Amino acid sequence: MDPERNVKRLRKLFGVSRTMLKRAARRPSVSDQEREDQQRRRFQLLRELRQQRISSLGPNQRYVLEICADLLGIDPEEIVSGIVDESKYVENLNGIFEEKGPMAIMISNATMLGYPTDSGRYQEKLKYTEIQRTVCLRSDSVDLIGKWTVVYRLNHEKSIDNRSVSDEVAIFMITAEEQNSCLNVVKTFMDHVLKPSIEAVTEFGLAEKEQTQKFFHILNMYNTFLKSSEATVSSRVHFDISHELFKGLLLVRWQIEASSKIVTRVRLVEHYFEQWLRQIQGILVEGKQIQRDTPEVGPLQMLVNWRRMLARYTTITEFVTSRAFNNHKDCLTLSRSSKLLNICPKGITPTDSGSTARHYPSRHTTTERIHSKNNEGLDQMTRMAWDYGGRIPEHSYGYDREHQEMPEESNREEPRYDPDIEKAADVPRGKHTPEEENQRHRVPNPESQENDFATAARVQAFLNEQLKPATTSPKTPTGRAADT
């Protein structure tokens, strides 16, 4: 048998097999061919629909789009290409000219990811690429940020034709620097829309010149007030509140009592309560610090600084009197938490003299300190802000100025404090059980009583030192010492 002949046969067989495999690999499957055909027909249909949307734009729509493109600083064809990406954009634009249509629409050219899948110009490779394209939305569904052109009309009881489009439709541009800033939107609308439109009026009927001048003067003062109010609102303090904890576990009295017996919940309440106290302490310390200002700073800047501090102190007072703060404090009061003391004196521990209750000489120490700190700043800032921003009524401070305590706690029954055994209990005065009466009149141990008095004396001396008024020279709002 010839070995070379067999080798030739094997080579020929393997060569044919490799050729068949190559041809089979290049042949697409039937399912893939059908999928590609469907996708090709779908893209063709979307391109035809896109051409129909472009053809549906009449002279009125193109007139509005050209003005919007001029305001936004882009080419008119670019804004048309973005409007016809989706059918709802074209419907919103057409609705502004129809009877009973929307009163206003908003058009913007912004950076977005890729093109919509039904736009007729969708590309898979640009799916996650940032591109500039135009959108047209109704005014009630816009998350206002960036540059927007507003197209509005004064009467939607009738349709708008070609002859009246310039008289019935008005267009202006508005810029929102921050997202969802209501005050910023109102200020921009007043400055760039309402005021220029009123100034463009040439005839005011029977109004005299002095009346129009007075009106514009008041309008300018209101715009100035909005600008200053924006800075005041931005300086308010934000206290982080866990609504899941407050509304779910600390909303009513029985929930507070139940949560005070669970260690994990008490620790979570302590976390938020300590965070609030740190914020308040930081603001109080900042109010007493000396600030270095430039020589150009005058009385106006001084009043602005006082107004900012007044807004921050008012925020603190409102929060301290809120239900969330009081419910957290009540939970810590029932759990005998050490967070109710702002600072623990050195050398005093909760187990001194064999009683954990002696570690809490006052249940409202932190709250009283907050109010006493606020009284000084609020009284001074109210007098300074009289001529600048209006006086704040006394009832808005959130506490009783005569008794120096919160309104919500003024109606509560004070806990009984027994000096013999130094123990506070949530029992109204004058109502004691026979066992409690016997305990109240027992003879205390002299050694433990001496230790108790020593511990209480150290706590009282420390608190008096912390709450002692400052003897330094008074400071101006910007931190400079007052001239003597």
Secondary structure, DSSP 8 states (H G I E B T S, - for coil): --HHHHHHHHHHHHHHHHHHHHHHHHS--HHHHHHHHHHHHHHHHHHHHHHHHHHH--HHHHHHHHHHHHHHTS-HHHHHHHHTTSHHHHHHHHHTTSTT--SEEEEEEEEEES--TTSS---GGGTT-EEEEEEEEEGGG----EEEEEEEES--SS---TTTHHHHEEEEEEEESSTT-HHHHHHHHIIIIIHHHHHT----TT--HHHHHHHHHHHHHHHHHHHHHHHHHHTS------HHHHHHHSSSHHHHHHHTT-HHHHHHHHHHHHHHHHHHHHHHHHHTS-----TT--HHHHHHHHHHHHHHHHHHHHHHTSHHHHHHHHHHHHTT-GGGSSS--TT--TTGGG-SGGG-S-TTHHHHHHHHHHHHHHHHHHHHTHHHH----GGGGSSBTTTTB-HHHHTS---EEETTTTEEES--TT---HHHHHHHTS---HHHHHHHHHHHHHHHHHHHHHH----S--B-TTS-B---
